[in-house]
Amino acid sequence: MVIRSNMLSLRVARFVAAVMLGLFAAHAAAASDVFPRPPELEHKIAFWRSVFGEYSQHQIILHDRKNVSVVYKVLDFTDVVDLLDDTELRMHKRRIEEQEKAALRSLMLRLADDPSERGLDDEARSIRNTLKTHGLLKPEHLREIAEDLRGQAGLREKTEAAIMRSGRYLPYMEKVFADAGLPVELTRLPLVESSFNTRAYSKSGAAGMWQFMPGTAKRYMSYDEVGDDRRDPWLSTEGAAQHLSDDYSLLQDWPLAVTAYNFGRYGLARGLDEIGGSSLVELIEDYEHPRWGFAAKNFYAEFLAALDVESNALQYFGPLRRDAPDHFDEVTTEHFVRYDTLRRLSRQDAERFLELNPSFSTAVQRGELLVPPQRRIRLPRGHGQHFRSAYARLDDSELFSRQFVYYRNHRVRSGQTLSGLAQQYGTSVRAIRQANGLSSSHFIRIGQVLKIPPNGQRPVIHKVRSGETLIGIARRYGASVRQLQALNDIDRPEYLRVGVRLQVPASGRPAYAWHTIRSGQTVETIARQYGVSVSAIASANALSDVNRIRAGQRLKVPGG
């Protein structure tokens, strides 16, 4: 590992900064009216340009948290990348970073007591000069810096990959934003949020390319047990456009609106009221709040830096080949329908269909829940007409009038625990916690109503035949009449009419199936078809002679 202090002399650094600012002048002028660049933020923008476009993922910049462009050291791990596996490399980086931060803290405190160069080696003297240049040699500054050192990994490779990946989505994104009357530059926010990774997921619970939190997602898109539209780059883009439009409507200023995407529009509005300000710079300089931290204060500068790097990608990365944009047809469901049915009609393999429709939950993909009406389905370009024709020909048995019942409600009684409930219902503690938004530290209380998710088994559907009763159907599936009523919302006898499809408990399986004998069939061939024995069929139907059957006769087949 190589450690470099003050990578460039101050003179060289100034020269490089001047050259790079020249490269960005045209782009900055074009966007300056919409996205102004206050002089107070230029040092932040320059720092983040270097993070996105210059520093490698195997370099860690040790810098000042408040004055981000004040860089003390750059730790370079490129010489050990091929010698360690991913886990070892991650641990090695963390250990060296903490060691170097500790050394820097010691130096800052030493300089706070004695700001002279006496006894300093060349590296420490260079760091002292950096501090002096930025007016940070006062004891109060040094003690603050000692507690506020920050490490930032380079993002050059990640940004390069993100720019190439963005080609798949940007044409659609730019159209959505233009149609909404929004600056198309905003479509580059995912460079900061997720690197255009549709599977991005943060520790705080933000997900998808636009990194929506669950609470915000519920206001701008579908987010429930059927699907999480945060994972859909097209639907989440529409949500992000509305989100940013609402941010701007309240704040009437794009630096504030962009920052609000990270911090929250009402939080920013309260902050402005509290300090009597009207600009982002005033908030950064004067507002104090536990949540108003490093990420929010730097978000707008990161966005402008990402714009600079993306618009000058050739200078940073050389020629890049962006991914080809996805072109697709869209159709809309008209009924509750199985996911597998839609995939079959699309004439696509499972991987490609999911790639174009990534928001559907595992429960929907497994058939435990149905795709609801008015759900947009994407198909490869040119497949829409075939899909519509095939959908119109679907049999009634493949179209449903209501959603499957997914969760059971359980009211907690004295002495019950999550592990006990998981065992009782054949599910897992983790699944119950996720269904109810419980963290691992949450306790359950007596009287609390919990949603109990299914145990992963596919729901069983029974189609009512002539003469059947609810009692008979319940007995057949080993269920109770009350269970069937609850699962299917049955409160009137006339509901049970011929052809109605009932959901039965997921653990239920019919004690037998009905088979109508066709011409030429024998009990032996029927037994082979259902994987049961001839004697089992004979016993279930009280057949004294298995050869005395006729076409049209109905037989009970055990275990069907």
C-alpha positions as CSV (number, residue, x, y, z in Angstrom):
1,M,0.0,0.0,0.0
2,V,1.2,3.5,-0.9
3,I,0.4,6.5,1.3
4,R,0.6,9.9,-0.4
5,S,0.4,13.2,1.5
6,N,-0.9,16.2,-0.3
7,M,-0.8,14.5,-3.6
8,L,0.1,17.7,-5.4
9,S,1.9,20.8,-4.3
10,L,-0.3,23.8,-3.8
11,R,1.0,25.4,-7.0
12,V,0.3,22.3,-9.1
13,A,-3.0,21.8,-7.5
14,R,-4.1,25.4,-8.4
15,F,-2.9,24.8,-12.0
16,V,-4.9,21.6,-12.3
17,A,-8.0,23.2,-10.8
18,A,-7.8,26.0,-13.2
19,V,-7.5,23.6,-16.2
20,M,-10.4,21.5,-15.0
21,L,-12.6,24.5,-14.3
22,G,-12.0,25.6,-17.9
23,L,-13.2,22.2,-19.1
24,F,-16.5,22.7,-17.2
25,A,-17.1,26.3,-18.0
26,A,-19.3,25.7,-21.0
27,H,-21.4,23.1,-19.3
28,A,-21.7,25.1,-16.1
29,A,-22.8,28.2,-18.1
30,A,-25.5,26.2,-19.8
31,A,-27.0,24.9,-16.6
32,S,-26.2,27.9,-14.4
33,D,-29.6,29.5,-14.6
34,V,-31.4,26.4,-13.4
35,F,-28.7,24.9,-11.2
36,P,-26.6,27.8,-9.9
37,R,-23.1,27.2,-8.5
38,P,-22.6,29.5,-5.5
39,P,-18.9,30.4,-5.0
40,E,-19.2,29.0,-1.4
41,L,-19.8,25.5,-2.9
42,E,-17.1,25.4,-5.5
43,H,-14.6,23.7,-3.3
44,K,-17.2,21.0,-2.5
45,I,-18.0,20.5,-6.2
46,A,-14.3,20.3,-7.1
47,F,-13.8,17.7,-4.4
48,W,-16.7,15.5,-5.5
49,R,-15.6,15.8,-9.1
50,S,-12.3,14.2,-8.1
51,V,-14.1,11.5,-6.1
52,F,-16.4,10.6,-9.1
53,G,-13.9,11.0,-11.9
54,E,-10.3,10.6,-10.6
55,Y,-9.9,8.6,-7.4
56,S,-10.0,4.8,-7.7
57,Q,-12.2,2.6,-5.6
58,H,-8.9,1.3,-4.1
59,Q,-8.0,4.7,-2.8
60,I,-9.3,6.3,0.4
61,I,-9.2,10.1,0.8
62,L,-8.7,11.2,4.3
63,H,-10.1,14.7,4.5
64,D,-11.8,17.3,6.7
65,R,-15.5,16.7,7.1
66,K,-16.5,20.4,7.2
67,N,-14.0,21.7,4.6
68,V,-14.2,18.6,2.4
69,S,-11.6,19.7,-0.1
70,V,-8.9,19.9,2.6
71,V,-7.2,16.5,1.9
72,Y,-4.6,15.3,4.4
73,K,-3.7,11.9,2.9
74,V,-4.7,9.5,0.1
75,L,-4.3,5.8,1.0
76,D,-3.6,3.8,-2.1
77,F,-4.3,0.0,-2.0
78,T,-3.9,-0.9,-5.6
79,D,-0.7,-2.8,-5.0
80,V,-2.4,-5.3,-2.7
81,V,-5.7,-5.8,-4.6
82,D,-4.5,-8.9,-6.4
83,L,-3.0,-10.4,-3.3
84,L,-6.1,-10.5,-1.1
85,D,-9.6,-11.8,-1.5
86,D,-12.6,-9.4,-1.2
87,T,-13.1,-9.9,2.6
88,E,-9.4,-9.7,3.4
89,L,-9.0,-6.5,1.3
90,R,-12.0,-4.9,3.0
91,M,-10.6,-5.7,6.4
92,H,-7.2,-4.5,5.4
93,K,-8.5,-1.2,4.1
94,R,-10.5,-0.6,7.3
95,R,-7.6,-1.4,9.5
96,I,-5.1,0.9,7.7
97,E,-7.7,3.7,7.5
98,E,-8.3,3.6,11.3
99,Q,-4.6,3.5,11.9
100,E,-4.0,6.5,9.7
101,K,-6.9,8.4,11.2
102,A,-5.5,7.8,14.7
103,A,-2.1,9.1,13.6
104,L,-3.7,12.2,12.1
105,R,-5.6,12.9,15.3
106,S,-2.4,12.7,17.3
107,L,-0.8,15.1,14.9
108,M,-3.7,17.6,15.1
109,L,-3.7,17.5,18.9
110,R,0.1,17.9,18.9
111,L,-0.2,21.0,16.6
112,A,-3.0,22.4,18.8
113,D,-0.5,22.5,21.7
114,D,2.5,23.5,19.6
115,P,1.8,24.8,16.0
116,S,5.4,25.1,15.1
117,E,7.3,22.8,12.7
118,R,9.7,21.7,15.5
119,G,10.2,17.9,15.5
120,L,7.9,17.2,12.5
121,D,8.9,14.9,9.7
122,D,8.4,15.8,6.1
123,E,4.9,14.3,5.9
124,A,3.7,16.0,9.1
125,R,5.2,19.3,7.9
126,S,3.4,19.0,4.6
127,I,0.1,18.4,6.4
128,R,0.8,21.4,8.7
129,N,1.4,23.6,5.6
130,T,-2.0,22.4,4.2
131,L,-3.7,23.4,7.5
132,K,-1.9,26.8,7.5
133,T,-2.9,27.5,3.9
134,H,-6.6,27.0,4.8
135,G,-6.4,29.0,8.0
136,L,-6.9,25.9,10.2
137,L,-3.8,26.1,12.5
138,K,-5.8,27.7,15.4
139,P,-6.0,25.3,18.4
140,E,-9.8,25.3,18.3
141,H,-9.8,24.3,14.7
142,L,-7.3,21.6,15.2
143,R,-9.1,20.0,18.1
144,E,-12.3,20.1,16.0
145,I,-10.6,18.5,13.0
146,A,-9.1,15.8,15.2
147,E,-12.6,14.6,16.0
148,D,-14.0,15.1,12.5
149,L,-11.7,13.3,10.1
150,R,-13.5,11.4,7.3
151,G,-12.5,8.8,4.8
152,Q,-14.0,8.8,1.3
153,A,-13.4,5.9,-1.1
154,G,-12.9,6.9,-4.8
155,L,-15.8,6.2,-7.2
156,R,-14.1,6.4,-10.5
157,E,-14.8,2.8,-11.6
158,K,-18.3,2.9,-10.2
159,T,-19.1,6.1,-12.0
160,E,-17.7,4.8,-15.3
161,A,-19.8,1.7,-15.0
162,A,-22.9,3.8,-14.1
163,I,-22.5,6.0,-17.1
164,M,-22.4,3.0,-19.4
165,R,-25.4,1.4,-17.6
166,S,-27.4,4.7,-17.8
167,G,-27.7,4.4,-21.5
168,R,-30.4,1.7,-21.0
169,Y,-32.6,4.1,-19.1
170,L,-31.8,7.7,-19.9
171,P,-33.9,8.1,-23.1
172,Y,-37.1,7.1,-21.2
173,M,-36.1,9.1,-18.1
174,E,-35.4,12.2,-20.1
175,K,-38.8,12.0,-21.8
176,V,-40.6,11.5,-18.5
177,F,-38.9,14.6,-17.0
178,A,-39.3,16.7,-20.1
179,D,-43.0,15.8,-20.2
180,A,-43.3,16.8,-16.6
181,G,-41.7,20.2,-17.3
182,L,-38.6,19.4,-15.3
183,P,-34.9,20.0,-16.2
184,V,-33.6,16.8,-17.8
185,E,-30.3,17.2,-15.9
186,L,-32.2,15.8,-12.9
187,T,-32.1,12.4,-14.6
188,R,-28.5,12.2,-13.5
189,L,-29.3,12.1,-9.8
190,P,-29.0,8.3,-9.8
191,L,-25.3,8.8,-10.5
192,V,-25.2,10.0,-6.9
193,E,-28.0,7.9,-5.4
194,S,-27.3,4.4,-6.8
195,S,-24.9,4.5,-9.8
196,F,-27.9,3.5,-11.9
197,N,-28.0,0.2,-10.1
198,T,-31.7,-1.0,-10.0
199,R,-30.9,-3.4,-7.2
200,A,-29.2,-0.9,-4.9
201,Y,-30.3,-1.2,-1.3
202,S,-29.1,1.0,1.6
203,K,-28.8,0.2,5.3
204,S,-31.5,2.7,6.0
205,G,-34.0,0.8,3.8
206,A,-33.8,3.0,0.6
207,A,-34.1,0.8,-2.5
208,G,-33.8,0.9,-6.3
209,M,-32.2,3.3,-8.8
210,W,-33.8,6.4,-7.2
211,Q,-33.3,5.2,-3.6
212,F,-36.8,5.7,-2.3
213,M,-37.5,5.1,1.3
214,P,-40.6,2.9,2.0
215,G,-42.7,5.8,3.4
216,T,-42.0,8.0,0.5
217,A,-42.5,5.2,-2.0
218,K,-46.1,4.7,-0.7
219,R,-46.9,8.3,-1.8
220,Y,-45.5,8.0,-5.3
221,M,-45.8,4.4,-6.5
222,S,-47.1,1.0,-5.7
223,Y,-45.4,-0.5,-2.6
224,D,-47.2,-3.4,-1.0
225,E,-47.2,-7.2,-0.9
226,V,-47.9,-7.4,-4.6
227,G,-44.9,-5.3,-5.7
228,D,-42.2,-2.8,-4.9
229,D,-42.1,-0.3,-7.7
230,R,-38.8,1.1,-6.2
231,R,-37.1,-1.8,-8.0
232,D,-38.7,-0.8,-11.3
233,P,-36.4,1.8,-13.0
234,W,-39.3,3.0,-15.2
235,L,-42.0,3.3,-12.7
236,S,-39.7,4.7,-10.0
237,T,-38.5,7.3,-12.5
238,E,-42.1,8.5,-12.9
239,G,-42.3,8.6,-9.1
240,A,-39.0,10.5,-8.8
241,A,-40.3,13.1,-11.3
242,Q,-43.4,13.7,-9.3
243,H,-41.3,13.8,-6.1
244,L,-38.9,16.4,-7.4
245,S,-41.8,18.4,-8.9
246,D,-43.4,18.5,-5.4
247,D,-40.1,19.5,-3.9
248,Y,-39.7,22.4,-6.3
249,S,-43.4,23.5,-5.9
250,L,-42.8,24.0,-2.2
251,L,-39.3,25.4,-2.2
252,Q,-39.2,27.3,-5.6
253,D,-35.4,26.8,-5.8
254,W,-33.6,24.0,-7.5
255,P,-30.6,23.8,-5.1
256,L,-33.1,23.4,-2.3
257,A,-35.3,21.1,-4.2
258,V,-32.4,18.8,-5.1
259,T,-31.3,18.8,-1.5
260,A,-34.9,18.1,-0.4
261,Y,-34.7,14.8,-2.4
262,N,-32.2,13.7,0.2
263,F,-33.3,15.5,3.3
264,G,-37.0,16.1,2.9
265,R,-38.8,19.2,1.7
266,Y,-40.6,20.0,4.9
267,G,-37.4,19.6,7.0
268,L,-35.7,22.1,4.7
269,A,-38.6,24.5,4.9
270,R,-38.5,24.4,8.7
271,G,-34.8,25.0,8.6
272,L,-35.2,28.0,6.4
273,D,-37.9,29.4,8.7
274,E,-35.7,28.8,11.8
275,I,-32.7,30.7,10.5
276,G,-34.8,33.2,8.5
277,G,-32.9,32.2,5.3
278,S,-33.8,31.6,1.7
279,S,-30.8,29.6,0.2
280,L,-29.0,26.4,0.5
281,V,-25.7,28.2,1.4
282,E,-27.4,29.8,4.3
283,L,-28.7,26.5,5.5
284,I,-25.2,24.9,5.3
285,E,-23.6,27.7,7.2
286,D,-26.2,28.5,9.8
287,Y,-28.7,25.6,10.3
288,E,-28.1,23.1,13.1
289,H,-30.1,20.0,13.4
290,P,-29.1,16.3,14.3
291,R,-30.4,15.1,10.9
292,W,-28.8,18.0,8.9
293,G,-25.5,16.3,8.4
294,F,-22.7,15.6,6.0
295,A,-24.8,13.8,3.3
296,A,-27.5,16.5,3.1
297,K,-25.0,19.4,3.1
298,N,-23.1,17.8,0.3
299,F,-25.9,16.4,-1.8
300,Y,-26.3,19.3,-4.2
301,A,-22.5,19.7,-4.7
302,E,-22.3,15.9,-5.5
303,F,-25.1,16.3,-8.0
304,L,-23.3,19.1,-9.8
305,A,-20.0,17.2,-9.7
306,A,-21.7,14.1,-11.2
307,L,-23.2,16.3,-14.0
308,D,-19.7,17.6,-14.7
309,V,-18.1,14.2,-14.9
310,E,-20.9,12.7,-16.9
311,S,-20.9,15.5,-19.5
312,N,-17.1,15.3,-19.8
313,A,-16.9,11.5,-19.6
314,L,-14.5,11.4,-22.5
315,Q,-11.9,13.4,-20.6
316,Y,-12.2,11.3,-17.5
317,F,-12.7,7.8,-18.9
318,G,-11.9,7.8,-22.6
319,P,-14.4,6.5,-25.1
320,L,-17.3,4.7,-23.4
321,R,-20.0,2.5,-25.0
322,R,-23.3,3.1,-23.2
323,D,-25.8,0.3,-23.0
324,A,-28.4,0.3,-25.7
325,P,-31.8,1.7,-24.5
326,D,-34.6,-0.8,-23.8
327,H,-37.5,-0.5,-26.2
328,F,-40.7,-2.2,-25.1
329,D,-44.5,-2.4,-25.6
330,E,-46.8,-1.9,-22.6
331,V,-50.1,-3.6,-22.0
332,T,-52.4,-3.4,-19.0
333,T,-54.1,-6.2,-17.1
334,E,-57.9,-6.2,-16.9
335,H,-58.4,-8.9,-14.2
336,F,-56.6,-10.6,-11.3
337,V,-54.3,-13.0,-13.1
338,R,-51.3,-15.3,-12.3
339,Y,-47.8,-14.0,-13.0
340,D,-47.0,-17.2,-14.8
341,T,-49.9,-16.7,-17.1
342,L,-48.7,-13.3,-18.1
343,R,-45.1,-14.6,-18.6
344,R,-46.5,-17.4,-20.8
345,L,-48.4,-14.9,-23.0
346,S,-45.3,-12.7,-23.3
347,R,-43.4,-15.6,-25.0
348,Q,-40.4,-14.6,-22.9
349,D,-38.2,-16.8,-20.7
350,A,-38.5,-16.1,-16.9
351,E,-35.3,-14.1,-16.7
352,R,-36.2,-11.7,-19.5
353,F,-39.8,-11.2,-18.3
354,L,-38.6,-10.4,-14.8
355,E,-36.0,-8.0,-16.2
356,L,-38.7,-6.0,-17.9
357,N,-41.1,-6.3,-14.9
358,P,-38.9,-6.3,-11.9
359,S,-41.2,-4.9,-9.2
360,F,-43.3,-8.0,-8.6
361,S,-42.9,-9.6,-5.2
362,T,-41.7,-13.2,-4.7
363,A,-45.2,-14.0,-3.5
364,V,-46.6,-12.9,-6.9
365,Q,-43.9,-14.7,-8.8
366,R,-44.6,-17.9,-6.8
367,G,-48.4,-17.6,-7.4
368,E,-49.3,-17.0,-3.8
369,L,-50.7,-13.6,-4.9
370,L,-52.2,-12.5,-8.2
371,V,-51.2,-9.6,-10.5
372,P,-54.1,-7.1,-10.0
373,P,-56.1,-5.3,-12.7
374,Q,-54.7,-2.1,-14.2
375,R,-51.1,-3.2,-13.8
376,R,-48.8,-2.2,-16.6
377,I,-46.8,-5.1,-18.1
378,R,-43.8,-4.5,-20.3
379,L,-43.0,-6.7,-23.3
380,P,-40.2,-6.6,-25.9
381,R,-41.0,-4.2,-28.8
382,G,-43.4,-5.8,-31.2
383,H,-44.9,-8.4,-28.8
384,G,-47.8,-6.3,-27.6
385,Q,-50.4,-7.3,-30.2
386,H,-49.8,-11.0,-29.8
387,F,-50.1,-10.6,-26.0
388,R,-53.4,-8.7,-26.3
389,S,-54.9,-11.3,-28.6
390,A,-53.8,-14.2,-26.4
391,Y,-55.0,-12.4,-23.3
392,A,-58.5,-12.0,-24.9
393,R,-58.6,-15.8,-25.5
394,L,-57.8,-16.7,-21.8
395,D,-60.3,-19.2,-20.3
396,D,-62.3,-18.1,-17.3
397,S,-60.3,-20.5,-15.2
398,E,-57.2,-18.2,-15.6
399,L,-59.0,-14.9,-14.8
400,F,-59.9,-14.1,-11.2
401,S,-62.3,-11.5,-9.8
402,R,-60.5,-11.0,-6.5
403,Q,-57.1,-11.2,-4.9
404,F,-55.9,-14.2,-2.9
405,V,-56.0,-13.7,0.8
406,Y,-52.3,-13.5,1.8
407,Y,-51.9,-12.6,5.4
408,R,-53.7,-14.0,8.5
409,N,-54.3,-11.6,11.4
410,H,-53.3,-12.8,14.8
411,R,-54.0,-11.0,18.1
412,V,-51.2,-11.5,20.5
413,R,-52.1,-13.3,23.8
414,S,-50.2,-13.4,27.0
415,G,-47.0,-15.4,26.9
416,Q,-46.7,-15.5,23.1
417,T,-43.5,-14.8,21.3
418,L,-42.5,-14.2,17.7
419,S,-40.6,-17.6,17.6
420,G,-43.7,-19.3,19.0
421,L,-46.0,-17.7,16.4
422,A,-43.6,-18.6,13.6
423,Q,-43.6,-22.2,14.7
424,Q,-47.4,-22.2,15.1
425,Y,-48.1,-20.9,11.6
426,G,-45.2,-22.6,9.8
427,T,-43.4,-19.4,8.8
428,S,-40.3,-17.6,10.1
429,V,-39.6,-14.9,12.7
430,R,-37.9,-12.9,10.0
431,A,-41.0,-13.1,7.7
432,I,-43.3,-11.9,10.5
433,R,-41.0,-9.0,11.4
434,Q,-40.8,-7.9,7.7
435,A,-44.6,-8.2,7.3
436,N,-45.2,-5.9,10.3
437,G,-42.2,-3.5,10.0
438,L,-40.6,-4.8,13.2
439,S,-36.9,-4.4,13.9
440,S,-35.0,-7.2,15.6
441,S,-35.2,-5.1,18.9
442,H,-39.0,-4.7,18.8
443,F,-41.1,-6.5,21.4
444,I,-44.7,-7.6,20.8
445,R,-47.4,-6.7,23.3
446,I,-50.6,-8.4,24.4
447,G,-53.6,-7.4,22.2
448,Q,-51.3,-6.4,19.3
449,V,-52.6,-7.6,15.9
450,L,-49.9,-9.1,13.7
451,K,-50.0,-9.9,10.0
452,I,-48.8,-13.5,9.6
453,P,-47.4,-14.2,6.2
454,P,-47.9,-17.5,4.4
455,N,-45.5,-20.4,4.7
456,G,-44.5,-20.2,1.0
457,Q,-47.0,-22.8,-0.3
458,R,-49.0,-22.0,-3.4
459,P,-52.6,-21.3,-2.7
460,V,-55.1,-24.1,-3.6
461,I,-58.0,-23.0,-5.7
462,H,-61.2,-25.1,-5.9
463,K,-63.8,-24.5,-8.6
464,V,-67.3,-25.1,-7.4
465,R,-69.3,-27.8,-9.2
466,S,-73.0,-28.4,-9.3
467,G,-74.5,-29.7,-6.1
468,E,-71.4,-28.9,-3.9
469,T,-71.9,-27.2,-0.5
470,L,-69.5,-25.2,1.6
471,I,-69.6,-27.9,4.2
472,G,-68.7,-30.6,1.7
473,I,-65.8,-28.5,0.2
474,A,-64.5,-27.8,3.7
475,R,-64.5,-31.5,4.6
476,R,-62.8,-32.4,1.4
477,Y,-59.9,-30.1,2.1
478,G,-59.6,-30.7,5.8
479,A,-60.7,-27.2,6.6
480,S,-63.6,-25.6,8.5
481,V,-66.5,-23.7,7.0
482,R,-65.4,-20.6,9.0
483,Q,-61.9,-20.8,7.3
484,L,-63.4,-20.9,3.9
485,Q,-65.7,-18.0,4.7
486,A,-62.8,-15.9,6.0
487,L,-60.5,-16.7,3.1
488,N,-63.1,-15.9,0.5
489,D,-65.1,-13.2,2.2
490,I,-68.3,-15.3,2.0
491,D,-71.2,-14.0,3.9
492,R,-74.2,-15.0,1.7
493,P,-75.3,-18.5,0.7
494,E,-75.9,-17.4,-2.9
495,Y,-72.2,-16.7,-3.3
496,L,-71.5,-20.4,-3.6
497,R,-72.6,-20.8,-7.2
498,V,-71.3,-23.1,-9.9
499,G,-68.0,-22.0,-11.4
500,V,-66.9,-19.8,-8.5
501,R,-63.3,-20.4,-7.6
502,L,-62.6,-20.6,-3.8
503,Q,-59.2,-20.3,-2.1
504,V,-58.6,-23.0,0.4
505,P,-56.0,-23.0,3.2
506,A,-52.5,-23.2,1.7
507,S,-51.8,-26.3,3.7
508,G,-55.0,-27.9,2.6
509,R,-55.0,-30.6,-0.1
510,P,-58.1,-32.4,-1.3
511,A,-58.6,-35.9,0.1
512,Y,-59.5,-36.9,-3.4
513,A,-60.0,-35.6,-7.0
514,W,-62.9,-36.3,-9.3
515,H,-62.1,-38.0,-12.6
516,T,-64.7,-38.4,-15.4
517,I,-64.0,-41.6,-17.3
518,R,-63.4,-41.2,-21.0
519,S,-63.9,-43.9,-23.7
520,G,-61.2,-46.5,-23.6
521,Q,-59.9,-45.7,-20.1
522,T,-59.4,-48.4,-17.4
523,V,-59.0,-48.1,-13.7
524,E,-55.4,-49.2,-14.2
525,T,-54.6,-46.3,-16.7
526,I,-56.4,-43.8,-14.4
527,A,-54.3,-45.1,-11.4
528,R,-51.1,-44.6,-13.4
529,Q,-52.2,-41.1,-14.4
530,Y,-52.7,-40.0,-10.8
531,G,-49.9,-42.0,-9.3
532,V,-52.1,-44.1,-7.0
533,S,-52.9,-47.8,-6.8
534,V,-55.8,-49.6,-8.4
535,S,-56.9,-50.9,-5.0
536,A,-57.0,-47.3,-3.6
537,I,-59.4,-46.2,-6.4
538,A,-61.5,-49.4,-6.0
539,S,-61.8,-48.8,-2.2
540,A,-62.6,-45.1,-2.5
541,N,-65.5,-45.9,-5.0
542,A,-66.7,-49.2,-3.4
543,L,-65.9,-51.0,-6.7
544,S,-66.4,-54.8,-6.4
545,D,-65.1,-55.3,-10.0
546,V,-62.6,-52.7,-11.4
547,N,-63.5,-53.8,-14.9
548,R,-67.1,-52.7,-14.6
549,I,-66.7,-49.0,-15.3
550,R,-68.2,-46.9,-18.2
551,A,-67.5,-43.7,-20.1
552,G,-68.9,-40.7,-18.3
553,Q,-68.8,-42.3,-14.9
554,R,-67.1,-40.1,-12.2
555,L,-64.5,-41.7,-9.9
556,K,-62.9,-40.5,-6.7
557,V,-59.2,-40.6,-6.9
558,P,-57.5,-40.6,-3.4
559,G,-54.8,-38.0,-2.8
560,G,-55.6,-36.0,-5.9
